[in-house]
Amino acid sequence: MRFTFLFTLVFLIASQSFSQMDTIKTYYLDSMEQKRPCLLLLNQNKRAREANKLRSINCIDSSGTMATYYPKQIKGYWLKNVFYRSFNTFFGDKRVDFFAEEITTGKASLYYYDPDLMNTPSLYIFKKSFQREFYFVQESISAKSEIKDNNPKEKDKSEAYSEPIAFHEEEPYLQFFQSYLADCKDVALKFRSKWYSFSSVETMFKDYNKCK
């Protein structure tokens, strides 16, 4: 009861102090994966908000202390019941730390990174429940992208890629996911029936998580 009252008081004070910001009660996962309550401060400019939410968050904790958290400092946070998980990868020699939106979880977890104003490609990030590391695959098909490895059959499926995989064409892009999700008969049948297209990645993983 005391904590709830204190947090509510902090919320009211913060709402007045940051009148130019939207404020939302939420939680974040600290570096030890402990769930912590906080008051999330969001830019009222929607375009700026969409870009900023992938790079860092501004939170006020129950004591009234404001802090900025970056992806390398916390495991993730919730925004309107959607979880954003922290990741890092390399684009060439450049390391990028970011938050990615959770799309689905279960037998496989899928996250989406849409950089918007950031000068990096959008990514799908995923792994199966028994895998330790995530795969990173660029969403877009681009002739300017280098193919790191587009033949998953040559690698152990428990092994993830350290850099994003990029494809020049739609066919090898779909073949990659067809091979990766082949242990689900329903998904495999849909691939053979040409049910999925380049834009169906999220549907593939949601269907996969329905497999029994």
C-alpha positions in Angstrom: 0.0 0.0 0.0 2.8 2.4 0.9 4.6 1.7 -2.3 1.5 2.2 -4.4 0.8 5.5 -2.7 4.4 6.7 -3.2 4.5 5.7 -6.8 1.2 7.5 -7.4 2.5 10.6 -5.7 5.7 10.5 -7.9 3.5 10.0 -11.0 1.4 13.1 -10.2 4.5 15.3 -9.5 6.3 14.0 -12.7 3.2 14.6 -14.8 3.3 18.2 -13.9 7.1 18.6 -14.1 7.2 17.0 -17.6 4.1 18.5 -19.1 5.6 18.5 -22.6 6.1 14.7 -22.4 3.6 11.9 -22.4 3.9 9.7 -19.2 3.0 6.0 -18.9 3.3 3.7 -16.0 5.2 0.6 -17.0 8.0 -1.8 -16.2 11.5 -2.5 -17.4 13.9 -5.5 -16.9 17.1 -4.5 -15.3 20.5 -6.2 -16.1 19.7 -9.0 -13.7 16.3 -9.5 -15.4 14.4 -8.1 -12.4 11.1 -6.4 -13.2 11.2 -2.8 -12.1 8.2 -0.3 -12.1 8.8 3.1 -13.6 7.2 6.1 -15.2 8.1 6.2 -18.8 8.6 9.6 -20.5 7.7 9.8 -24.1 8.2 12.5 -26.7 4.8 13.9 -27.8 6.1 14.1 -31.4 5.1 10.7 -32.8 7.9 10.4 -35.3 10.6 11.3 -32.7 8.9 8.9 -30.3 9.1 6.0 -32.7 12.8 6.6 -33.3 13.8 7.2 -29.7 12.0 4.2 -28.3 14.5 1.9 -30.1 17.6 3.8 -28.8 16.9 4.6 -25.2 14.2 5.2 -22.6 13.7 7.9 -19.9 12.3 6.5 -16.7 11.4 7.9 -13.3 11.5 5.3 -10.5 9.5 5.1 -7.4 11.9 7.4 -5.5 11.4 10.1 -8.1 14.8 9.7 -9.7 15.0 10.0 -13.5 17.4 7.9 -15.5 18.1 7.2 -19.1 18.5 3.6 -20.0 20.2 2.3 -23.1 19.9 -1.2 -24.6 23.3 -2.3 -23.2 22.2 -1.4 -19.6 18.8 -3.2 -19.4 17.2 -6.3 -20.8 14.1 -4.5 -22.1 10.9 -2.7 -21.3 7.2 -2.7 -21.8 5.3 0.0 -23.7 1.5 -0.4 -23.9 1.7 -4.1 -23.2 4.3 -4.7 -25.9 7.8 -5.8 -24.9 10.9 -4.3 -26.4 14.0 -6.4 -25.9 17.6 -5.1 -26.0 19.9 -6.4 -28.7 23.2 -5.6 -30.3 24.8 -6.6 -33.7 27.3 -5.3 -36.2 26.7 -3.6 -39.5 30.2 -3.8 -41.0 32.6 -2.6 -38.4 29.9 -0.6 -36.5 28.3 -2.1 -33.4 24.7 -1.1 -33.0 22.7 -1.4 -29.7 18.9 -1.2 -30.0 15.5 -2.3 -28.7 13.4 -4.5 -30.9 9.6 -5.1 -30.7 8.4 -8.5 -29.7 6.1 -10.0 -32.3 5.5 -13.5 -31.0 6.9 -16.0 -28.5 6.5 -19.7 -27.8 8.4 -22.5 -29.6 10.1 -19.6 -31.4 10.6 -16.0 -30.5 10.5 -13.3 -33.2 11.4 -9.6 -32.8 11.3 -6.8 -35.3 13.6 -3.8 -35.5 12.4 -0.9 -37.6 15.0 1.9 -37.3 12.9 4.6 -39.0 15.2 7.6 -38.6 18.3 5.6 -37.8 20.7 4.8 -40.7 20.5 1.0 -40.4 18.5 -1.7 -42.1 15.3 -3.1 -40.5 15.8 -6.6 -39.0 14.0 -9.7 -38.0 15.6 -11.3 -34.9 14.6 -14.8 -33.9 15.5 -18.1 -32.2 13.8 -21.3 -31.2 13.3 -22.0 -27.5 16.2 -24.5 -27.3 18.7 -22.2 -29.0 20.9 -19.9 -27.0 21.7 -17.3 -29.6 19.5 -15.2 -32.0 19.6 -15.0 -35.7 19.6 -11.6 -37.4 18.1 -11.3 -40.9 17.6 -8.1 -42.8 14.0 -7.5 -43.8 14.7 -5.8 -47.1 15.9 -7.3 -50.3 18.7 -5.1 -51.6 21.3 -5.4 -54.3 23.5 -3.3 -52.2 23.6 -5.8 -49.4 26.2 -8.5 -49.1 25.1 -12.0 -48.4 26.8 -13.2 -45.2 25.4 -16.7 -45.6 22.2 -17.7 -47.3 22.4 -21.5 -47.0 21.3 -22.5 -43.4 21.7 -26.2 -44.4 25.5 -25.8 -44.2 25.4 -24.7 -40.6 24.2 -26.3 -37.4 20.7 -25.0 -36.7 21.6 -24.4 -33.1 24.3 -21.9 -34.2 23.4 -18.2 -34.7 24.9 -15.6 -37.0 27.0 -12.8 -35.5 26.1 -10.4 -38.3 22.8 -9.8 -40.1 22.1 -12.0 -43.0 21.1 -10.1 -46.2 19.6 -11.5 -49.4 19.6 -10.2 -53.0 16.5 -12.0 -54.0 13.2 -13.2 -52.6 13.6 -16.9 -53.4 16.7 -17.5 -51.2 15.1 -15.3 -48.5 12.1 -17.6 -48.4 14.2 -20.7 -48.7 16.1 -19.7 -45.6 12.9 -19.5 -43.5 11.5 -22.6 -45.1 14.6 -24.5 -43.9 14.6 -22.9 -40.5 10.9 -23.7 -39.8 10.9 -27.1 -41.5 10.2 -29.0 -38.3 6.6 -27.8 -38.3 4.6 -29.9 -40.8 1.8 -27.2 -41.1 4.3 -24.5 -41.9 6.3 -26.8 -44.3 3.0 -27.5 -46.2 2.2 -23.8 -46.5 5.7 -23.2 -48.0 5.2 -26.0 -50.5 1.8 -24.5 -51.4 3.4 -21.1 -52.0 1.3 -19.7 -49.2 4.0 -17.4 -47.9 5.6 -14.4 -49.6 8.4 -12.0 -48.8 6.1 -10.0 -46.5 4.9 -13.1 -44.5 7.7 -13.6 -42.0 5.6 -12.6 -39.0 2.8 -14.9 -40.1 5.3 -17.8 -40.6 6.4 -17.5 -37.0 2.9 -17.2 -35.6 1.9 -20.3 -37.5 5.0 -22.1 -36.2 4.1 -21.3 -32.6 0.7 -22.9 -33.2 2.3 -26.2 -34.1 1.7 -29.1 -31.8 
